[in-house]
């Protein structure tokens, strides 16, 4: 029987989902075809992770929806992963992710 050798394992990869990672407030801006179930599908990505957006603004312009979502408590990596999930929805035309500007939030609250 061969003798046992020490196993050299690679260092563990950083856990990008770890709660100790820095969190930020982000804004998603989506442009998509106006389909009745689209808003539910988009918001479901947050609901599945027990996240509630701070603000959601949706406007329909003919056959398109513009959806603005502001959410806090995501790491930048996690925000990018969710943006990629939005891009994979067949009716979504474009997704823009950026750090949320407090001026945008205040303007949206004043309009609402």
Buried (B, 14 or more C-beta within 10 A) or exposed (E): EEEEEEEEEEEEEEEEEEEEBEBBBBBBBBBBEBBEEBBEBBBEBBEEEEBEBBBBBBEEEEEEBBBBBBBBBBBBEBBBBBBEBBEEBEBBEEBEBEEBEEEBBEEBEEEE
